[in-house]
Amino acid sequence: MVPKMFLAIVLLPILVQSQFVSHVVNEAKCKWVTAGPTEDCEFKAGLYPYLGLHKYDARIIFYRIQWFGGGWSGYFVPGVNDIDPKFNTAVVDGCPLLVKDSLRRWWSYFYDHTHQYYMCSNT
């Protein structure tokens, strides 16, 4: 007589292999966006690197800023190379999130500059 534990160990893999397992992977939808000044102080305030998820339900993968002279900055990746060496020097009316003398990301220039970003979402 074969012990019941032995049968369970031998038969379990056979039962698992006979079942159909389905796994669906959603492909990210990505796009380039060129936008004018946002006048949105959330981009000026703080260092949160996932602001794109909050604002657009998508992650900003990289971005750049068009300077007033017409040239473009290099590309910035949120949380990697995008800390602006300048500080927020003044409080903007109607922006309670902005703290004087606080650090900021380069996307703080979205407030008053044309900019481009590449964003991806899973929806």
N, C-alpha and C positions, 0 to 999 in steps of 0.2 A: 504494500500500500504506500502511495506517495504522500508525504506530508502536505497539508493544505497550504502552509507557508511557501513551500517550494512551487506549488502550482500558481500561487498568486504572483510570485516573482517572475516566473517564466511566461505566464499568460498576459500580464499587464502590458509589456511592450508590444505584444501582438495586437491587443485591443486598441492601444493608442495609435499604432501605425495605420490601422484600418479607418480611422476617423479622418474626415476632410476638415482641414483647418484653413480658414481664409483670413488674410490680412490685407487691408486696404491702406495704401499709402497715398496721401494727398500731395500732389505736386504743388510747390509754391508758385504763386503768380507774382511775377516781378515786372516793374515798369520804371521808366525814367519820368521824372516830373521836373518841369521848369516852372518856377513860380516867382511872382513879384513879391515885394515886401509884405510880410504878414501883419505887421503891427500887433503881433501876439506876444505878450510879454512872457509867456511860459517858456519860450525858447531862450529868452534873456536870463531867466532866473534858474539858478541851481545847476547841478551836474548830473541829473538823472539821465542815463544813457539810452533809455528805452522810451523816450518821449514820443517817438513815432507810433509805438503801440497804443499809447494813450490818445494821441490826436487823430491818427489815421487808421487804426486797427491793422497796422502793418509795421514792419521793422525797417527803419532807415539803415541801409547797409553801408552806404558812403554818400558823401555830399561835397559840394564846393560852393563858393560864394563868388558872385560877380562884383568886383569893386566899382566904385563910382566912376573911375577912369575907363571902364570897359573891359579890363583884363580879368582873368579868372584866377582864383586861388588854386593851390594843389588840392588833391582829394583828402578828405578827412573821414576816419572811421570812428563812429561813436564808441567811447570807452577805450580807444587805442591810442590815437594821436591827435585828439581834438580839444585839448585844454588850451584856451586862449591865454596868452601871457598877460593880457590886460584884465583888469577887474571891473566889475560893475561899479562905476563911480558915483552914480546918482540913482535915486529912486524915481520910478516913472509913475505918474498919476494913474490910478486905476489898476495898478499891478501890485497887489499885496504880497505876492510871492517874491518880489525882487528886494534883496537886502543889499544895502550900500556896502561897498568894499568886499563883495563876495566873488568867489571864483565863477567862471562861466566857460561854456564850451564855445567853439567857433560858430556853432549854429545860432549863437546870440545875434549874429548879423542878419539872420532871416528877418528880424524885426524891420529893418529898413533897407535891405539890399535884395536884388534879384538873386536867386539861388537855384541850384539843381540838386536833386537827390535821387538815388536809386533805392526803391523800396520793394519789399516782398511780403506777401501775406499767404496764409494757408487757407483762406476762405474763398 
